[in-house]
């Protein structure tokens, strides 16, 4: 009812609904950082696909390193890690790039690095 009690109150606008966790896209770590106005010389924050791709590392594991990594089965070759966890064992770098691209929803490129082992980090392909 309206304030006079003569007719029903209009429904609230569709954008003004009560909070429902099922409708939430997920947590935003910092609302201020995500939505603050940026100066022109500041880099854009990474996209969701860029953040997802950055979680992956492909490592070339030779036989002596398999033992050092604690792999009692001695599995050698390429190992795909997501964060710090073993995720998959792709046969080729092309397979690894395809798996990572499917996980982040965009094509990726792999950049080679050398440390005690050779490894590759994933980045979203520019200009696609």
C-alpha positions as a printed Julia matrix, in Angstrom:
128×3 Matrix{Float64}:
  0.0     0.0     0.0
  1.12    3.53   -0.62
  1.44    5.98    2.24
 -2.25    6.84    2.05
 -3.25    3.19    2.12
 -5.27    3.4    -1.08
 -3.32    1.31   -3.57
 -0.47   -1.22   -3.51
  3.07    0.16   -3.48
  4.9    -0.18   -6.79
  7.5    -2.95   -6.93
 11.09   -1.84   -6.34
 13.21   -1.25   -9.44
 14.87   -4.35  -10.84
 18.36   -3.02  -10.03
 17.43   -2.66   -6.36
 17.14   -6.27   -5.25
 18.26   -7.71   -1.93
 21.71   -9.29   -1.87
 21.7   -12.91   -2.99
 25.05  -14.76   -2.75
 23.98  -17.04   -5.61
 23.94  -14.01   -7.96
 27.37  -12.78   -6.89
 30.18  -13.18   -9.46
 32.64  -13.8    -6.63
 34.7   -11.84   -4.18
 36.47   -8.65   -5.2
 39.65   -8.42   -3.12
 39.7    -4.6    -3.22
 36.77   -2.61   -4.57
 38.8     0.61   -4.31
 41.72   -0.8    -6.35
 39.42   -2.32   -8.96
 37.26    0.73   -9.61
 39.43    3.73   -8.8
 40.19    6.14  -11.61
 43.6     5.57  -13.14
 46.05    8.09  -14.53
 46.84    7.65  -18.19
 50.4     6.52  -17.49
 49.32    3.77  -15.08
 49.14    0.26  -16.53
 45.75   -1.38  -16.69
 45.18   -4.1   -14.1
 45.51   -7.64  -15.48
 42.43   -9.21  -17.0
 40.89  -12.38  -15.61
 42.49  -14.37  -18.46
 45.92  -12.83  -17.72
 45.62  -13.7   -14.03
 44.58  -17.26  -14.88
 47.42  -17.74  -17.4
 49.96  -16.47  -14.85
 49.04  -19.35  -12.53
 50.6   -21.91  -14.89
 54.21  -23.03  -15.27
 55.52  -25.77  -17.57
 58.7   -27.48  -16.33
 61.03  -29.75  -18.3
 61.95  -32.53  -15.87
 65.06  -34.6   -16.71
 65.58  -38.01  -15.0
 67.86  -36.74  -12.21
 65.47  -33.88  -11.41
 62.46  -36.21  -11.15
 64.12  -37.81   -8.15
 65.05  -34.42   -6.68
 61.42  -33.27   -7.04
 60.33  -36.23   -4.94
 58.7   -38.13   -7.79
 59.3   -41.73   -6.74
 58.01  -42.98  -10.11
 60.71  -41.08  -11.98
 58.32  -39.41  -14.41
 60.32  -37.25  -16.79
 59.36  -34.83  -19.54
 57.07  -31.83  -19.4
 55.11  -31.21  -16.21
 52.36  -28.61  -16.04
 51.87  -26.91  -12.69
 48.93  -24.74  -11.66
 50.03  -22.52   -8.79
 52.35  -24.92   -6.96
 50.45  -28.13   -7.69
 51.19  -30.66  -10.42
 48.29  -30.45  -12.86
 49.12  -32.45  -15.97
 51.86  -34.03  -18.04
 51.53  -32.67  -21.6
 53.36  -34.48  -24.38
 54.51  -31.28  -26.13
 54.72  -27.55  -25.43
 51.91  -27.05  -27.98
 49.68  -29.29  -25.85
 50.59  -27.31  -22.73
 49.78  -23.99  -24.42
 46.46  -25.4   -25.63
 45.52  -26.66  -22.13
 46.39  -23.34  -20.52
 44.55  -21.42  -23.23
 41.43  -23.5   -22.66
 41.68  -22.89  -18.9
 41.92  -19.11  -19.26
 39.69  -18.74  -22.32
 42.27  -16.99  -24.52
 45.23  -18.12  -26.64
 48.54  -18.01  -24.76
 52.24  -17.9   -25.54
 54.92  -19.61  -23.49
 58.11  -17.78  -22.5
 61.21  -19.88  -21.84
 63.29  -19.36  -18.68
 66.39  -21.08  -17.29
 67.1   -21.8   -13.65
 68.17  -25.13  -12.18
 65.6   -26.51  -14.68
 64.18  -25.13  -17.9
 60.63  -23.83  -17.5
 58.05  -21.77  -19.36
 55.56  -19.23  -18.07
 52.27  -18.52  -19.82
 51.0   -15.13  -20.99
 47.87  -14.16  -22.91
 48.75  -13.65  -26.59
 48.76   -9.96  -27.57
 46.65   -8.66  -30.43
 44.23  -11.55  -30.73
